[in-house]
Amino acid sequence: MQLVNLFKRHISIKRTIGISMLMAALTLLSPMRANAQELICTVQILSSQIQSSDKRAFETLRKAIYEFMNTRKWTNDQFRTEERIECSILINITKWNKLDLWEGTMQVQVRRPIYNSSYNSRILNINDQDCIFTYLEYDPLEFSESTHISNLTSILAFYAYIILGIDYDSYASKGGNPYFQKAQSIANNAQAAPEPGWKAFENNKKNKYNLVENILNQIYSPYRECLYHYHRHGLDVMVDDVNTGRLTILESLESLMPIHIRQRSSYILQVFFDAKADEIVKIFTEAPPDEQARVIKLLNKIDPANTTKYVKIIKK
């Protein structure tokens, strides 16, 4: 995304949440936006564990998911084609009854452009272990925000709104609220569904219900504030002022400590660092020794699962 389009994204979001009358006025002076869909989502279906000579159904499923994610209008905001949110879905099918029952895992990733640069930062990298659904080849994918019709479309719509919410949060403090609320509504509608992944205590609480509950829970609000400051006042600043941007990122990471103190190994911290651990290493390999020591001490406490990665900060 070019600088001018990213600036327009900032204007659009600020107008949406009612922050800046000036930005709204400037928008009126710019060319009319095309009414493009919000997501540009690549879809991949892996089927190496399925013994079948006919893999046509897998490609049909991939195309159906691609169209569902990329042709549906998810918000009332106006997006140019080049402003669409880059994301990807990878489904690894582990079981298939060769008719309509599919089981596997789903990895969802989201990338965000960084202001005045060609760099895209990964803001979500989640691996959902509960991806079980029915789909008969060529059947239309039906979805309703008020009713759980299909587990496949509920999962896809749930993550579409999570993608939107996290992207908007990275541009404006808690700017993703409307989309997280829609995701929560989908999770609530699915509580009576026979498929796993929607109930609070499934999969050691690492499930869709707890993902959106944690995001909206005031207890975990430092996660969302970190997401905003890390990107908008950290990465977006680094091209022009690397030291100020990096220090803001460090301070935003330190703001996560209350979550760790309240609940060690919390799911929402795992979600954050699954997306950010590798990037944090790259950011701080060129930092002054005092910042390196400060960030490593912090990360070893709040993200011990990635300790071997953080050692590289000093080694490099």
MOGI-V714885 format. One record per backbone hydrogen bond with DSSP energy under -1.0 kcal/mol. NH is the residue of the N-H (numbers start at 1). CO is the residue of the C=O. E is the energy in kcal/mol with one decimal. If there is no record, write none. Layout:
nh = {NH | NH}
co = {CO | CO}
e = {E | E}
This chain:
nh = {6 | 7 | 8 | 9 | 10 | 11 | 12 | 13 | 14 | 15 | 16 | 17 | 18 | 19 | 24 | 25 | 26 | 27 | 28 | 29 | 30 | 36 | 36 | 40 | 42 | 44 | 46 | 50 | 52 | 59 | 60 | 61 | 62 | 63 | 64 | 65 | 66 | 67 | 68 | 69 | 70 | 71 | 83 | 84 | 85 | 87 | 88 | 89 | 90 | 91 | 92 | 93 | 94 | 95 | 97 | 102 | 103 | 104 | 105 | 106 | 107 | 108 | 109 | 110 | 111 | 112 | 114 | 117 | 121 | 123 | 124 | 126 | 128 | 131 | 133 | 135 | 139 | 149 | 154 | 155 | 156 | 157 | 158 | 159 | 160 | 161 | 162 | 163 | 164 | 165 | 166 | 167 | 168 | 169 | 170 | 171 | 172 | 175 | 177 | 180 | 181 | 182 | 183 | 184 | 185 | 186 | 187 | 188 | 189 | 190 | 191 | 193 | 202 | 205 | 206 | 207 | 208 | 211 | 212 | 213 | 214 | 215 | 216 | 217 | 220 | 221 | 223 | 225 | 226 | 227 | 228 | 229 | 230 | 231 | 232 | 233 | 235 | 236 | 238 | 240 | 241 | 245 | 246 | 247 | 248 | 249 | 250 | 251 | 252 | 253 | 254 | 255 | 256 | 257 | 259 | 260 | 261 | 262 | 263 | 270 | 271 | 272 | 273 | 274 | 276 | 277 | 280 | 281 | 282 | 283 | 284 | 287 | 292 | 293 | 294 | 295 | 296 | 297 | 298 | 299 | 300 | 302 | 303 | 306 | 307 | 310 | 311 | 312 | 313 | 315 | 316}
co = {2 | 3 | 4 | 5 | 6 | 7 | 8 | 9 | 10 | 11 | 12 | 13 | 15 | 14 | 20 | 21 | 22 | 23 | 24 | 26 | 27 | 34 | 79 | 85 | 87 | 89 | 91 | 47 | 50 | 55 | 56 | 57 | 58 | 59 | 60 | 61 | 62 | 63 | 64 | 65 | 66 | 67 | 80 | 81 | 38 | 40 | 109 | 42 | 107 | 44 | 105 | 46 | 103 | 103 | 101 | 133 | 95 | 131 | 92 | 128 | 90 | 126 | 88 | 124 | 86 | 121 | 119 | 114 | 112 | 110 | 110 | 108 | 106 | 104 | 102 | 100 | 136 | 147 | 150 | 151 | 152 | 153 | 154 | 155 | 156 | 157 | 158 | 159 | 160 | 161 | 162 | 163 | 164 | 165 | 166 | 168 | 168 | 172 | 174 | 176 | 177 | 178 | 179 | 180 | 181 | 182 | 183 | 184 | 185 | 186 | 188 | 190 | 199 | 202 | 203 | 205 | 197 | 207 | 208 | 209 | 210 | 211 | 212 | 213 | 217 | 218 | 220 | 221 | 222 | 223 | 224 | 225 | 226 | 227 | 228 | 229 | 230 | 231 | 234 | 237 | 237 | 241 | 242 | 243 | 244 | 245 | 246 | 247 | 248 | 249 | 250 | 251 | 253 | 254 | 256 | 256 | 257 | 258 | 259 | 266 | 267 | 268 | 269 | 270 | 272 | 273 | 276 | 277 | 278 | 279 | 280 | 284 | 288 | 289 | 290 | 291 | 292 | 293 | 294 | 295 | 296 | 298 | 299 | 303 | 304 | 306 | 307 | 309 | 310 | 311 | 312}
e = {-2.4 | -2.5 | -1.8 | -2.0 | -2.1 | -2.2 | -2.9 | -2.5 | -2.4 | -2.5 | -2.3 | -2.1 | -1.1 | -2.8 | -1.6 | -2.0 | -2.3 | -1.9 | -1.2 | -1.0 | -1.3 | -1.9 | -2.1 | -2.7 | -2.1 | -2.5 | -3.2 | -1.9 | -1.1 | -1.3 | -2.2 | -2.3 | -2.3 | -2.4 | -2.1 | -2.4 | -2.6 | -2.4 | -2.0 | -2.4 | -2.3 | -1.8 | -1.4 | -1.3 | -3.2 | -1.8 | -2.3 | -2.6 | -2.4 | -2.7 | -2.2 | -2.7 | -2.6 | -1.9 | -1.8 | -2.9 | -2.4 | -1.3 | -1.6 | -2.6 | -2.9 | -2.9 | -2.1 | -1.9 | -2.7 | -2.7 | -2.3 | -1.4 | -3.4 | -2.4 | -1.2 | -2.5 | -3.5 | -1.6 | -2.2 | -2.7 | -2.7 | -1.2 | -2.1 | -2.4 | -2.4 | -2.7 | -2.4 | -2.2 | -2.0 | -2.1 | -1.9 | -2.9 | -2.1 | -2.7 | -2.6 | -2.2 | -2.8 | -2.4 | -1.4 | -1.3 | -2.0 | -2.7 | -1.3 | -2.2 | -2.4 | -1.2 | -2.1 | -2.5 | -1.9 | -2.0 | -2.1 | -2.5 | -2.3 | -1.1 | -1.4 | -1.8 | -1.5 | -1.2 | -2.3 | -1.2 | -1.6 | -2.0 | -1.9 | -2.0 | -2.6 | -1.8 | -2.0 | -1.4 | -1.5 | -1.6 | -1.7 | -2.2 | -2.5 | -2.2 | -1.9 | -2.7 | -3.0 | -1.2 | -3.0 | -1.0 | -2.5 | -2.8 | -1.3 | -1.0 | -2.6 | -2.5 | -2.4 | -2.1 | -2.1 | -1.9 | -2.3 | -2.5 | -2.3 | -2.2 | -2.1 | -1.2 | -1.6 | -1.6 | -1.1 | -1.5 | -2.7 | -2.0 | -2.8 | -1.7 | -2.4 | -2.0 | -2.6 | -2.3 | -1.6 | -2.3 | -2.7 | -1.8 | -1.7 | -2.4 | -2.1 | -1.0 | -2.3 | -2.7 | -1.9 | -2.7 | -2.5 | -2.2 | -1.7 | -2.9 | -2.5 | -2.4 | -2.5 | -1.6 | -1.6 | -1.8 | -1.5 | -1.3 | -1.4 | -1.8 | -2.3}
